[in-house]
Amino acid sequence: MSATRRTLTPLVEIIDEMLLISRRIQALTVDIPGMRGLSTVEAMILRHIGRTPGITPGKVAEDIILRPSNASAAIRDLEVNGLVGRVPDMVDRRSNHLFITEKGERAVAAMHQAWEEYYSGALAPDDLEEARAVVRAMGERVRASMMGDDPESDAD
């Protein structure tokens, strides 16, 4: 085993910290009154549907990088528990669109409250906007690369 410590680039260090923070967020116990706990995948899907009402199950799987069968199973569980609903596509009856229910909104609000309580004070109020801008920029870059867009080639 090597005793030398590898020096991380600033970007790798940021990503490494983000992964650790993400894992800790996922591990938080969220008390949702009258509801069983959600799996990590269910919680991720529920939040995504809340941010993108009308999304199709296939697009959920694509956006969150899940196998369609895994996404479908989690969506079914969310639907059975009254957290999401479906409406058929008006043109293609084989397709449907997902939306979050009031119960689902309460579950997401409980998650957000748990995050606020756990992480409040982690950043000074003056640093929040800067941190949010950096994370959003990284998220936009990741989404663009997932869609096959290369922001670097636009700069040439």
N, C-alpha and C positions, 0 to 999 in steps of 0.2 A: 504494500500500500504506500502510495507516494505521500511524503510529508509536505511537499510543496503545494502551496495554495494557488490555484489558478486565479488570475486577475480577470475580472469580468469587465466587458465594455459597459459604458453607461446604459446603453439600450438593453443589453442582456440583463443587467442588474434590475432595471425597471420592470422588465417582463417577468423576471423571477419573483420579484416582490408582488407584482400583480397576481401571479398564480397563487402565491401563498395567501394573499388577502382573499382572493376568490374562494379558495378552499375553506378558509375560516368562515366566510360568509355562508357558504353552503352547509357548514357543520352547525351553524347556530340553530338552537331549538326555538321554533316559532310557535307560540301558543295561539291557535286559531280556534276561538270558542265554538263548540259544537261541531268540530271537524277533526278528522284524523290528520296526522302530519302528512305532508306531501313529500314525495321523493324529490331528489335534486332535479331530475329530468322533468317531472310534473311541474315543479315550481318554475323552472326555466320556460317551459312551454306556456304556462299560464301567464307569466309576465309578458312573453312575446306576443301572445294573442291580445292582451290588454293594450299593448303599444301599437298593434297593427290589426285593428278590427276588420273583419271581412277576409282575412287571410285564408288560404286553402290549406288543408292538411299537408299536401305535398310541399308547399312553400315553407311551412313551418319546419318540416324535416330538413329541407335544403338550407334554410337560414341558420338553423341551430346545429347543422352537421350531424344529423341522426339518420339511422336507417329508417326508411319509410315505415316499416313494420313496427319498429320501436316507438316512433312518434305516434302512429295510429293507436297502439295499445295505451299509451299514456293519455292521449286525447280522449279515448273512450272512457278511461277511468275518471278523468276530469269531468266529462259529460255526465257519467253516472252519478257523480257526487254533486252535480248541480253547479259546477264552477264555470263551465263553458257550455255554449249552445251552438247549434248548427242551423243554417238556413240553406235551402237548395239554391243552386245557381239558376237564374231565370232562363238562361240559354241552354246550358248543358246540365240536364237533370242528374247526370251521374256524378257531378261535382257539387261540392257544398262549401260554404264559407263559415268561418268560426267567429264567435264573439264571446266576450267575457260577460258573465252574469253579475248581478248585484252581489251574490255570495262570493263569486270569484274576486270581485273588486275588494270586498272586505278581507279576503285572504291575502291579496297583494298588499293592502294597506297594513295588515299585521306584519308582513315581511318587512316592509319599509320601516315601520316603527321599530322593529327589532334591530335593524341595521343602524338606525339613528341612535338608539340607546347604546349599542355596542361600540360604535365608532365616534360618537359625539366627543369632541375635544381632540380627536386625532390630528386635525389640521386647524390652524388658526383661521378665523373667519376671513381674514384678508387673503389667505392662500387658497381658499376653496375655489374661487373663480379660475385662478390660474391652473390648478390641478384639473378642474373639470374641462378646461379648454384643451389641455394636453391629452387627456384620456379620450375626449371626443375626436380629436384629430387622429389619434391612433386607431380608434374604432372606424372612422371613415376610411382610413387607408386600408384596413383589413377588409371592410365590406367591398371597397372598390376592387381589391385584388381578387376577392372571391367571385366577383362578377366578370373577371377577365380584363378589367380596366387597369392600366398601368399609369398612375399619376406621374411617375418619373418621365415617361415618354412624352407627356403633354408639356413638360417644361422645356423640351428641346426646340 
